[in-house]
Structure formats: structure tokens, C-alpha cells
Amino acid sequence: MLRRVLDSLNNLQCVDNKKRKEAEQYIINESQGNFVGIINSLLDILVDPSVGTIGDTVTAGVVLKTLFSWESEEKRHEVNMKWTSLTEKERDELKGKLISSLGRCTGNIGEILGQCLGAVARIEVVSKRWPEVFSDLSSIGVSTDSEIVRINIMETIGILCMDTTGMDERLILHSSGFILTVLIKGANSENPSTQKSAFKNLDRCLEFISHNISIENECLLVMETLFNACRSSDEDVACLALRCYTGTLFMYYNKVIKYVSLAFGNIAMNYMYSESEDKILAAIEMWGAIAEHEMYSDGEIISEVFSTLVGQCMILAMNSDMEQTEEWVPHKASAWLLGLVAHCAPERVNGNIVSKSFSAPHNLISAIESFITSQETVKFEAGMIVLGSILNTETVTPLNPLIKRIVPLVFHSLGSDNPVVLDTGMWLLERLFKYAYVAVEQCHLENDIIRRIMKIITMNTEMSVTAAWTLTGIAGAVRSQSTSDAYRDHAIFTNFTMILDSLVRTFFSLHETQFTLKVSLSSAIAEVIKTAIPTYYDEVIGFLNEIIAKVKNELMQQELNEENISCYMNLIQACISTCFSDQISNISKEVVSICIFIIHRSKLVSLYTEAYLTLSLLADRIGIDFGNYTEEIIPFIIRDMRMFCCEEGKEQNSSLFATSLIMFIGSMAMSIQLGFSAYIDQIVPVLIRAVISPHLPREAKTTAISTFSDISLSVGKMFDRYLNEIMEICMGAIKVKDDGSDSGFILTLRESLLVLLSCIVQASDGRSTEVINSVERMLLIVKIIAQETTDSACIIKSLYLLSDLWILCGSYQNSSVISALESPWVFEFISAKTESSVKEVRDAAISTRLQISYINKE
């Protein structure tokens, strides 16, 4: 078998595609039918240099890693099934072989072995077959004299600790000390390679050692180890140590923030002045972590270091080579940090900074102006970067006088031959329109700026794409800040016809290969269309008819250009969202026919998202008239929803598609109101099955909760027949906990749940038996959210739901409902929120308390 595996590894390296595919299939088949054999062979090739070539060794490592690694739950399950299908003897022999090989492999090969052993160990730990894994590994790591073994053991531990899902909490608590011992010993090694491995894997294990961090002496030990390493002469070790400290800030901020003033603040500031890019980036990441925390909570650290930090960021913002790069480099990182710092301490923007560029402390605004007015291109570009980075809604007032003075200079950057200056100039102008539009307008250059950007678009260069996105942002900013009294003063409004005609001509002249420019330009045209005032609606409708004709023509072609169609659909959506509803009604049949044409053809599945988004917008705009098209669309909705109830939906792998489809169902329900009752028994059951299914993307499940809200309000008490299943979904959703990795999703999900429950209560008018029977579960959901969430939006919606329950259900004297509503925690929760520091929360709580008092008096 070894010979056959070697041949396959050779074929994987060759250029013959047929041989490569045959080799891949052989390895797949063997991994399914002879897992032990293939793993043993790959291990032999990996650890024994005499077996095969260097290329074989490397390829064996890649294959072995592929067989043991997972990037999804499905892959994890597959690896677990293969491993657990082995006999206990086979598993023990493979584990032994992996452990014994750790001392013979260095570098990447050792890392691969560590990763494989970590994957195996994780399966064994979760299955409770190897509870002593950490003590076994740590005993080897502590007692060995071999740096190779120690490094590979730390790699194994790091991989094993990255994901603690399914592990017994008692095992973690008992084992974290073993882990920390190995890593601290590695960190104190005199071997730089061992140190680097120790800090890399300590970073991976931060969640695992939470118990140790909570103990003051052990936390101090970790901090001292990191601090000493930050002063290492080895740059890689020093940067890894500081990044590891930054990791502790993200996970244990309140516990470790004091060490900034005690130690790491000085280290990070010294790094900021270093010649090493890696040290600068590591320091910026640490200050960024602190700034991100202080943006949403109390803290004075950023304010205290503001003058020095911003002063050095101004120096770092200078792109000395004036080269465009996608890499994360100091001048990009410093701009990012400046943005965070300005949000944390906006009041300091008018203060002084300390910088090598000035002999004494210098006013920040004056410093920016000196950069922008400099004849040095590097300083000019850096000044624009700094101004754009610190500009936000809170800093715009002190910056306004400067903006009025420098807008002409920024405008002239649009004529620069230097692509970096041109790119930065457009970026800054977009931000000026967004945050300081009044100041820009007072310079009387708005028309010139827009014309110059349009000229760059028509040049069909690489900068044309940037220019199109800039115009998109400018149009959006103008639209969001305009009032009816000021319409005729704005260049986009006064020159609407010229701008639209010019952009459309350019768009239609683009070659089909210029897809990136087509996308950006279609977005710019869409945003300009949305700025249209009623005077120009007829022009927009004329453009819409032209686009509809082009879509129809494109759909009739033998070879469809789906990119073109996608851009056209984006433009159709912009027109629909802009004009009067009666104007849209006149062309609605044409739009619906295009969407149905698309969703009727399986080969156009990539365009389904655009079709459903368009239908959703159309339903929102024309309301009850959309009922003329529902009979024709319903079969496609059912077909596509069923797809997400099975494996086929998983293969689509499109959360956007699923989200747009489900959002359209909600829009359709709201548009035709009670008319939706004719389809409720067709759509709701399949929507429920999709939500329960593991194949529906989780983002779409949140949208489904909102869609259930729309349906309940549309059909009223008819929705009660599905209430039990809906409540089961709600109880399952509330159990999804926030592990810190995606708090935004959890908050959105919980807000949607609260809105759904309020809609259900309101739709039933409190008289439904099904709703009355669900009150206790609704209150449990509110209680869980009240205990686990401090988010203002969730708290306000919780209070409103309690108010709805009291007003609509509490007045019908059902003893069990009254008993639940009068639970002590309900009144304690409301009472506590009447003292909230957030006005909106306080007002909602006071209103809820007054309404309950009124009900009780009755």
C-alpha cells in the first residue's frame, strides 16, 4: 500500500490533470474504506526522510492535514465518524504513532503532526475516551529536553484548545494549569523558535485558561511572561508577545487593562517609534483594542495618550513610497487607529499633539493644515488621510473652519497624476460630503467636484472604478442630508439630467469584460436615481423602460451575460424605490414578468436573489395591487423554500438568496394584507420547516422571524393555528447563546423575537386561546433576555412586549395569565429600567409601568 500511496502523492504533484484527479479519488476511497492504512502510510512518508522525496513528504503532510482538519460542522462530523469507526486498538496505535513522531519532525512537518494530533485529541476528549490528554501532553512537554518535541507538543495543545465546544467544563478547569505550565516553560526557553511557538499557542489557548486569568497571582505570572518577552531582542518573539497581550484585552479586558499603565503602554508607545513595521503594527493593534473598548464604555486611557499617539500616527500616515498596496502596512493601520481614537476622545481634536514634525506641542488642526498645504506630495497625501480618519459626526464642528479652507486643495488632488493622491483625494471628498456637507457647499465647488469625478469615470482607467464608488457615496450623502427647501441648491439636483445621461452613456458603452467598472457604475447610477426629485420622475421612468427593454433583450440571448442582468436589476430596484407608486404600478407587470422569467429557469439561479429583491421592493411600493401577481409567483416561492428544507439548499450555499426570498414573503404579506390568508396554509408550513432545517443559513432564520411578524399582522388571528410551532422556534432561538464571537447576530435575533411576539399578541387582540396559553413562554423569553442582555434596543422591545401582554391579555382576568404577569421579576425589571441612564429605556419603562397601573385600577 505504501508504494501505491507514494505513486498517488507523485501524481498529485504532476501537471497531468487526469492523473491528479485519479490520485485524489484513490486517497478519498482509501480514507473511506481503509482509514488506518492510509494514515499509517502517510505518517511513514511524513516522518521518515528515506521514504520518498521532499515533495512526497510535503504532499503527505498536506493530505494528512486535509484528512484531519475541518472547516465546517459537516467536515468535523465526517472526521469524527472515520476516527470512531476504528477499533480501540487501532486508535491507540495511531495516537501512539503520532505522539512518538513528534520528536522526529521539525518546522512545518512538526506543525502538521501537531495539528493532526490536536484534531484526534479533540475527538477523543469530547467523546470522553482520553480525559487525561492534557496531563499526558503536558508531562511530555515539561519533561522533555528536546526543543522539537516541546514545540510540537505546544502546537498540539494550541490546536486542541482553539475550540472547546463539547468539552467537559470540569476537564477544562482541571487541565488549564497543565496547559499554562507547558506554555510558560516554552516562553521562558532560550530558544527563539520555542518562544515563538509558546506565544503563538498561548494566544490560541487564551479562552482555555480563563480560570487561571481569574486568579491574581497566575494572571500576574502570564503578564510578567508577556512583558519580559516584549523586551526580547528577537523581533518575532516580541511582537507575538504583545499581540498575545492584545488577545487578553479582547477576552479579559477588565482583568488585564491595569497592566497598560504598569507596563504595556510604554512598550507599545516605544514600538510606535520603532523602525520595525511588525512592531508598529503590533502596537497599533493593542491601542486599537483599547480604543474599541472605550468607544462603548468608560475609560480615559486613549484620552491620556491622545497627544502622543495621534502625533506619531500623523508621522506613520505618510506613505513614503507612494505605492498602492493591499497589505496591512503602518500608514493604513495608523489611519484606522486615528478613526478609533477620534471616536473615543472627540473633544481632544482641538487640542495639541506631540510629534517629531514639530519642535514643540502643536495644535492638531493646525498640524493637519500644515500637512495639506505642504508642497511635499507625501505630506499632502498624509494630511488628507489624517483629516478623513478623524472626521466624524462629533468632530466635524471644530474641523469645519479647516475644511472650508482646504476643500479647494483637495479638489485639485482630482487632477493629480499620482494614483495614490488621486485615490486619497476621492476618499476624503466622499467623507467630506458625508460629514461636512455644509462646509463643502459653502466653498461653491460641489458642481466642479462632481464633474471632475465624472470625467475620471469616463476615462475608463483603473481609477474609474474608485471614482464611481466615490460618486455613489457622494450621491448617498447628498440625498440623506437634503431637505425640500434646499433641493435646487445642490449640484446633483440641478444637474440631474446631465449627470444621469452622462453616466448612462458611459455605462452602456462599457465592454462586457469591464465587469468591476460596470458594477461600481451601476451603483453610482442607482444612487443618483434615488436623489431624483418629483420633477425628474418622468425621466427616471423613461430610463426604467429602457433598462427593462435591455433586460428582456439580454434574457433572449443564447449566451446570457448574468453580470449585465445583475447590474440592470440593481438599476430597476433603484427606479422602483424612487418614483410615485402609481407610476410604478403602470410598469409593474413588465417587472414581474422579468422576475418570473428568471426564477422559472434553474440555470439562472445566481440571479434569483436579485429577482426576489426586486419583487420585494415592488410589493412594498404598489401595496394591494401586488395581489394581481401572487397566484403566478406562489408556486416558485414554495419550490424555492422546499429547497432549503433539504440538502439541496445547503448546496446553494447562499444566505443572500434565502434571505431575499424570505424577505419577499414578508413584503408580499404586508402588501396584500388579508389577501395573504389565501396562501397562508401553503407558505407558512414550508417556511416553518425551512427554519427548523439545518440547511437554511442562520442569517435567513433571523429574517424568517421578521417575516412571521409581517404575516401575523397581515392575517390576524388566522396565524394562531401555527402559534405552537412558532413558539417552539422561539424557544429554540432564545437558547442560542452569545459566546462573544458574533454578538451582533444574537442581538438582531433577539430583537426579531421580541417584535414577533408583540405582533402575535397585537394581531390576536389578546382574545386568542392559543396566545393566552403561550403567555408564560413569552414571559420566559423576556426574562432570559432581561437577564442576559443590556442592549438598549432589546430592553425597550422587552418592555413594549410586557406592555402589550398586560393591556391585551391581562385585562381578561385569566388567573394563570395574571399570575404569570404579576411575577416579582416583571416588576423588578420594569422598576430597574425606570432608573436607566438611557433616556429611551427609561421612557419605555415609565410608560409600561403607567399602563400596568391603569389596567390594575380597572
N, C-alpha and C positions, 0 to 999 in steps of 0.2 A: 504493500500500500504506500510505503514511503516514496518509492520510485514514481508511482502514479501522481502523488501529491506534488512532488518536485516538478514533474512534467507540467502539471497544471499551473504551478507558480511561474514557470518559464513562459508558458503561453499567455499568462496574464500580463506579462511584460512586453509581449511582441506587438507588432503593428497590424498583424493579421486579425481583423475584426471577428472572423468566423472562429478562429482558434481561441480568441479571448472569450467569446460567448460560450463555447464548449467547455472551457476551463471553469468559468463561473457556474455553469449548470452542474458540473461534476461536484464542485465544492458544496453547492446548495444541496444536491442529492445526498452526499455523504453526511452533511451536517444533520440531515433529517433522518437518515437511516443508520448511520454509524457515527454518532456524535463523539464517542470515546476515541474511536480510531482516528478521526480527522484531527481532533485536538491533540492527541499524543504525537501524531506525525508533525503537526505544525510546531509543537513545543520542541521536538527533537531538532528540527531545522533552525528554530529560533535560537536555541541555547548552545548548539554545537557548530562552531565555525567550519568544521571539517565536512559538514553535510551541506552541499550546495554552495552557491556563490553568494557574494554580498547582496546582490539583487534578490536572490531567493530568500535570504534572511530578512531583508526589509519587507518584501512582499508577504512573507509568512506572518510577520508582525502585524501588518495592515489587515490581513484576513482574520487573524486571531482576534484582533481588537474588534473587527466588524461582527464576529460571531458572538462576542460577549458584551458589546455595548448596546445601548438603547437610546433612541431619541424620542420615543413615544411610549404610551401605555401599552399599545399593541405589541411593539417590539420587546418591551420588558416582559410581557406575558409569554411571548414566544421563547425568549431566552430561559425564562423560569421553567417552562414546560419541558424544554430539552434537557435542562440540568436535572430536574426532579424525575425525569424518566429513567435516569441511570440508577443502578443499584447502589446501595450504601457503600459497598466495597469499591466500586468504580469511582464514586465521588471522592472517597477518602484518598484513593491513589492519585487522582488528578490534583486534588488540593495539595497533597504531599509533593507532587512533581512541581507544581507552581511555586511552592514555598522553597523547595530545595534549589530551584533555578534562580532565585533572587540574587544569590551571591555570584552568579556567573555572567550576568548581563549588565552592561553599563549604558549610560546615555538613554537614547530613545527606546532601545530594546528593553532596558530595565523598566522604563516608564510604562511600556506596553504590558509587560508582565504584571506590574503593579496594578494597572487598570483592570486587567483580566482577573487577577486575584481579588481585587476590590469588588468586582461585579459578582463573582462567585460567593464571596464572603457575605455580601448583602443579601443574596438569595437565601443563604444558609441561616443568617441571623433572623431575617423576617420569618422564616419557616421554623425558627426555634430549634434548629439542629446544631448550631455552633454558637451557643451563648457565651462561650469563653474566648471568642475570636479576638477581642481587643486585648485581653490579657496575654493570649498566645502571641499575637503580633508584637505587642509592646515588650514582652520578655525577650524576644529575638532582637528587637530594635535597640533595647537598652544594653543587653549583654554582649552584643557583637563588637568585634574590633574592626570589622570590615565596613569602610565607609560606603561601599557599593551596596551591601545588604541594608545598611541603615537608610540610605536614600530610597531604595526600592520599597522598604517597609513603610516609610513615610508616604510614598506615593500611593501605596495600597490603602493606608489609613485615610489619606486625603480623599481618595475616590469613594471609599466606604462611607465617609462622614458627610459627603456633599448632599446626600439625600437620605433623611432619616425616616421617610414615610414608611409606616408599618412596623417600625422598631418599637420594642417594649420600652416605655419611658424609664422604667426601673433599671433596665440594662444600660441605657444612656447615662443615667445618673451614676451608676456604679462604675462605668467604664471611662468616663471623661477624664478622670485623674490619670489613668494609664496612658491615654492619648496625649495629654498635656506633657507628661513626663518624657515621652519619646521625642516630641517636637521641641521642647525646651532644651533637651540634651543635644539635639541636632542643631538648634540655633546657636548654642554655645560652642559648637565644634570649631576647630581652627581651619577646617577645610571649607573654602568658599562654596564649593558645589553642594556640600551637605547643608550649609547655612541657607543657601538659596532654596533648596528643596524644603527645608524646615519652614521657612516663612511662606512659601507658596502654599504648602499644605496646611499650615496654621490658619491661613486665610480661608481655606476650604472648610476647616473644622470649627469656625467661629460659632456657628449655631450649636454644634455638638457640645461645646464647653461652656454653655451658659451658666451651669451650676458653679463652675469654678470662678467665672467672672463675677458672680454674685457674692463671692467670699472675698473680703477686702484684701487679705494677705496674698491670696492666689492671683487676684486681679493685679495687684501691685507687682507680683513676680512677672506676669505677662508684660505689663507696661515697661518695667525695667529692661526686660529682654529686648523688646522692640526699640526702646530708646538707645540702648547700647549699640544695637545693630545699625540704627540710623546714622551713627557716627563712624561706621565702618569705612575703611579706605576702598573697599570693593563697592563700586557704584551700584551694581546689580543688587547686592545684599542690602545696601542702604535704602534703595528705592522700594524693594519688596517689603522691607520692614515698615516704612512709612505708609505704604499702601495697605498693609495689614492693619495698622492703627486706624486708617481711614475706614476700613471694614468694620472695626469695632464701633466707630462713631455711628455708622448706619444701623447697627444692631443693638448697641448698649449705650446710647448717647448720654443719658443722664448719669450713668455709672462712670464713664471714662472721659467726659468733657473737661473735668478739672485738670486733667493732665496736659491740656493745651497750654494753659498758663504756666504750669510747672515745668514742662519740658518740650513738648512737640511744637509749640508755637514758634519758639526760637529756631528750632531745627528747620521747620517749614519755611520760615522767612529767610533763613540763610540759603536754603535750596533755591528760593526765588531769584537770588542774586548769583546763582551758580552759572557756570559755562555749560553745564550738562543739561541737555534737553530733557532727559529722562527724570532728572531730579526736579527740574522746573515743573514738569507735568505732574509728578507725584505730589508736589507741594500744592499746586493749583487744585488737584482733586481733593486734598484734605480741606483747604479753605472752602471749596465748593460744597463739601458735605456739611460743614458748619453753617454756611450761608443758607443752604436749602432748608436746614432745620430752623434757623432763626427767622426765616421768611414767614413761618406759620406759628411761631411760639416766641415767648420772651427770650431775650438774650442780648448781651452787649459786646460780645467778642468782636464781631465784624465792625461795629461802630468804633471800638477801641483801636483796631489796627487799620482803619479805613485809609488814613492819610498815607501810611507807608505802603499798604497793599495796592491801593489804586495808583500811587506814584510809580511803583515798579511795573504794574500791569500796563501802564502807558508806554514804558520802555519796551516791554515784551510784545506789545501790539504791533511794533514795527516789523514789517515783513522785509527784512534787509535784502533778500534775493529777488523780491517782487515776482515770485513764482506762484502759480496756482497749483494747489495740491489737494488731494482728497484725504491725506494723512492728518492725524490729530497732532498738530505741532503747536509750540508755545504761543504764536501770535493768534491762533484760533482759540486755544484754551483760555488765554487771558481775556479775550473778548467775551467768552462765555462766563467767566468769573466776574467780570465787570458788570454784566447784566444782573447776576445774582446779588452782588454787593449793593448795587443801586436800589434793588428792591428791599434789601434789609435795612439800609440806612439812607433813605432818600433825602433826609434833612442835611446830610453831610455834603451833598453835591455842591453846595455853595461855599464850602469850606476850603481849607488849604490841604495840599498834598506835599509829600516829601519825595523828591525824585532827583536822580543824578543829572537830569537835563537842566535843572535849575540850581543855582548856588545857595538858595535859601528856600524855606517853605513858600509855596506858590499857590495862588487860588486855582482850583481845578478848572473852572470855566475859562479863566484866562489862559491856563496851560493848554487847554483844548484849542482855543482860538489861535494861540501861537503856533501850534502844530498845523492847523488847517491853512493858515496864511503863509506857512513856510514855503520857500522856493524849492525845498528838497522834496522830491516825489515820495520818498519813503515816509517822511514825517507827515506830509499832507494826507496820504492814504491812512496812516495810523490815527491821525486826528479824526477822520471820518468814522473809523472803526470805533474809537472810544466814545464819540458823541452818540452814535447809533446804539451802542451797547448800554449806555447809562440812561438813555431816553425811555421814559415810561409815563404812565398817567400821573404819577406822584412827583416826578422830577421835571415835568415839562414847564411848569411855571417859572422856576429860576433859570431854565435854559432858553426860554423864549427870546429874550433880547439877543443872545448869541446866535440863535437860529436865524433871526431876521438879518443879521449881519453876514452870515456865511452861506445862505442859500445861493446867491449868485456864483460863489466859488464852487459849490457842489454841482450846480447846473453846468458849469464849464467842464467838470470832470466827464460829462457825457460825450465830449468831443475828444477825449484823450485817446492816444494811440496805444496806451498801455492797458492791456486787458484786465489787470488787477485793479487799477484805478477805476476803470470803467465799471467793472463788476461791483466794487465797493460803493461807487457813487450811486448806482441804481438801487443798491440795497438800502443805503442811507435815505435816499429820496422816498422810497416806499414807507420807511419808518417815520419820516417827517410828515408825510401826508396822513399817516395813521394817528400819530400822537400830537402833532403840532400844525394841523391844517390851517388854522387861522394865521399863524405866523408865515406859513408858505404863501398863503393867499395875499397877504399884505405886501409881499415882495413883487407881486404882479408878474410872476414868471411861470404861473401854472400852465398857461397855454403853450409857452415855449418848451417847457419840460415835457409835456405830453407829445408835442410834435417831434421833439428830438428822439424820444423813446420810440415813437412810431417809425421814425426814419431808420433807427437801428434794426427794428423788426424787419423792415423791407429789404435790408442788405443781405439777408439770408446767410449770415455768418454764425459762428458758434455763440456769439453774444446775443443773437436774435432770440434765442430761447430764454435767456435771462431777462431780456427786455420785455418779452411777452409776459413772463411771470410778474415782472415789476409793474407793468400796466394793469395786470389782474389785481394786484394788491392795491394800487392807487385808486382804481375804479371802485373797489370794495370799500376803501376808506372814505372816499368822497360820498358814496351812497349812504353809508352808515351815519355820516355826520351832517347830512344836508337837511334843511328844513324847507317847507314850501315857499316861504318868503325869500329865500336866498337862491332858489333854483337858477335864475337867469344870470347869477354872478359867477357860476362855476363853468370852467372851460369844457368839461366833459358834457355838460348840458347844452351850452350854447353852440358847441361844435359837434353835437351828437351825430348828425347825418354824415359829416365829413369823416369823423373818426370811424364810424361803423362801415361806411363804404370802403375806406382805405384798408381796414383790417380784413374785410370780407374778400376784397380783390386779392390781397396777398395770400389769404388762406386758400382760395380756390386755385391759385397759381402754383402752389407747392407741389413738388414731385412726391409720388407715393412713398418714396424711400425716406422722406423727411418727417418721419413719424413723431419724433420728440418735439419738433417745432410745431407740428400740427396740433398736438395735444396742448401745448402751452398757449398757442394762439387761439385755439377754440375756447380755452378757459378765459382768455382775455376778452374775446368777443362776447362770451356768455355774461361776464361781469359787467361789461359796457352796456349790454342789452338791459340788464337789471337796473341800470341807472336811468333808463328812459322815463321821461315824464309823459303824461297823457297826450301831449302834443305830438309825440313821436310814435304812439302806439300803432298807428296805421302802417308806418314804415316797418315796425317790428313784425307785424302780421304779414306784410309783403315778404320780408326776409324768411319768416317761418314757412310760408308757402313754397318759397324757393328751396329751402332745406328739405321739406317733405318730398318735393319732386326729385331731389338728388338722392335721397334715401331710397325711394322707390326704384329709381334707375339702378342704383348700386345693388339692390336686392335681386334684380332681374339678371345680373351678370352671371356668367358661367363660373368665373373665379371671383368670389366675394372678397372685398377688402374690408375685413372686420374692424380694422383700426379706423378707417374712414367712417364707417357706420357708427362706431362708438362716439367719435367726435361729433357727428351730426346729431345723435341722440342727446348729447350734452347740450347742444345749442337749442334743440327743441324744448328741452326742460327749462332752459332759461327764458324762452319766449312764453311758455305756458305760465310760469311763475310771475311774469311781468304785466301782461295785458289784462283788460277787463274780462270778467268771466263770460259775458255774452259774446265777446269776440272769440274767446277760446272755444265756446260751445259750437260756434259755426264751423270750426275745423276739427272738432273732437273726433268725428267719425274717421277722418283720414289718419289721425294719430293712432287711434285704437287699431285700425286695420294694419298699420305698420307693426305695432307691438304684437298683435296676434300672429302676423306673418312670421315674426322672429321666434316667438315661443312655440309655434307649431312645428318648427324644424329642429330636430335634435342636433344637427350639425352646427347650429348657431347658438349652442348652449352658452358659449362665452359671452353672448350678448343678452342673455336672459336678465341679468342684473339691471342693465340699462333699460330694458323693456318694462320691467316691473317698477322701477323708479319713475319712469315716465307715466305709467298708468296711475301710480300713487299720487303724483302731482296733479294729474288731470282730474282724478276723483276729488281731490281737495278743492280744486278751483271751480268745477262745474256742479258740485253737490248732487242733488237729487236726479239731475239729468243723466248722471252716470249710470243710473238704473237701466238705461236703454241698451247697455252693452254687457251687463252682468251675465246674462244667460250664455253668451258666447264665450266668456272668459272663465267661468266657473270650472269647466272640465280640465282646463290647463292648471288651474290652482290645485285641484285635487291630485292630478297627476304628479305635479312637482312636489307637493307636500308629502305624498306617499314615498317619494324617492328618499326623503330624509328620515323615513321610518326604518330604513334598511341599509345594508352595506353600500348600496349604490350611492346614497347620499354622502357617505364617507369618502367615496372615490372622487366625488365632485370637489371636495376639499375647499369649498367656497363659503366662508361666513358671510361675505357680501351678498352673494346670490340668495342664501337662505334669509338673511336679514331683510333684503329688499322685498322678497316675496311675502314674508310675514307682515312687514310694514304696510304693504299694499292691501292685505286683507283688512287691516285696521282702518285704513283710509276709505276703503270701499264700504265698510260697515258704517262709518261715520257719515259718509256722503249720502247713502240711500236710507239710513236710519231704520225704521221698522220694515222697510223693504228687504232688509237683510234677513229677516226672520224666515223668508222662503228658502234660505240656503244654510241656515244655522245647523241643521242636522247633517248636512253634507260636509261642512267645513270644520266645525268645532271638534267633532270626534277625531278627525285625522290630524288636526292641529295639536290636540292633546297627546295623541300617540307620538307625534314628532317631538314634542317637548320632553316626553318621558324617554324617548330613544337616545342612546349614547351617540348616535350618528349625527344629531343636529348640533352644529357649533354652538358653544356656550353663549357667544355674543347674540346669536339669533334667539336663544332661550329668553334672554332679557327682553328683547323686542317682543317676543310672544306674550310675555306677561303684560306689556303695554297694550298689545292687540286685544287680549282678553278684556282689558279695561274698556277699550273702544266698543267691543261687541256688547258688553253688558249694558253700557249706556244706551246703545242703539236699540237693543231688543227688549230691555227691561226685564220683567220677571220671567220671560221665556228662558233666560240664561240660567235660572235656578236649577233646571234639570241636570246641569253639568257641574253644579256647585261642589258636590262631594269630591269629584275628581280634581277640580281646580284647587280645592283646599289641600288635597294630598300633594299636589305640585308645590303649593305654597309652603307646606310644612317641610318638604324636602329641600326647597330652595333656602329656607332660613337656616338650615343646618350647614350650609356652605360657609366655612369659617374664613376669616381674614388672617392669612399667615404672614402678611406683610409684603408679599410678592406682587399682589395686584389689588391694592385697596380700592382703587377707582372702580373696578368691576363690581366688587362686593357692595360698595355704596350705591352704585347705579341699580344693581339687582334689588337691593332692599327698598330703595325709593320706589321702584316699579311695583314691588309687592304691596307697599302701603297704599299707593294710588289705586291699584286693582281692588283691594279690599274696600276702600272708600267708595269706588264706583259700584261695586256689587251691592253695598249697603244702600247707597243712594238710589240705584236702579230698582231695588225691591221696595223702596219706601218703608223699610223696616217691618213690613207686614208678612214677609215670606217665612214659612215654616223652616225652609232649608237654611235661610240666613240666621234665623233665631237659633237653630241647632248648631250653627257654626261660630257663634259669638265667642265661646270660650277659646276655640282655637285661634280666632283672630286676636284676642287679647294676649294669648301666649306669644304670638308673633311680635306684637308690640312690646311685650315685656322683655323678650330676648333682645330686640333692637335697642330698647332703653338701657339695658344692662351692658351691651357690647359696643354701642355706638355713641360718639359725641358729635357726629356730623350734624350741623345745624339743619340742613335740608331734611334729613331723616327724622330728626326730633320734631320739626314743625309738622311734617306729614303724619307722624305718630299722634301728635296732639289733635290734629284735624280728624283723624280716624276715630279717636276716642270721643271727640265731639259728635261725630256722625252717629256712632253707636248709641250714645246717650240720647240724642234727640230723636232718632228714628226707631231704635229698638227698646230704649229704656222707658219710653212712655207707655208701653203696652202691658206693663205690670206682670211680666213673666218672671216668676220667683227665681228661677235658676239664672236667668239673664241678669236680673237686678243684683243677685248675689255676686255674680262674676264682675259686674261693672263697679260694684262697691268694694272690691278687693282693696286692702290697705295700700298696696304698691301703686295702684292707679292714682290715688290722691297724693301719695308721697311724690310720685313722678311729676304730676302737674304742679304741685306746690314748689318743688325744687326748681322747676323751669320758670316759674314766675320771678325768680331771683337771678335768672341768667344774665350774663353780661352782653349777650347778643340781643339787640332790640327786637328783631323779628321773632326769635324764640320766645322772648318774654311776652310779647304781644299775643302770640298764639296761645300761650299757656293761660294768660289772664282771660282771653276770650273764651277758651274752653271751660275754665272754672266758672265763669259767669253763666254760661249756657247750662252747665250741670246744675248750678244753684237754681236757675229758673225752672228746670224740669222738676227738681225736688220740691220746689214750692207748690207746683201744680198738683 
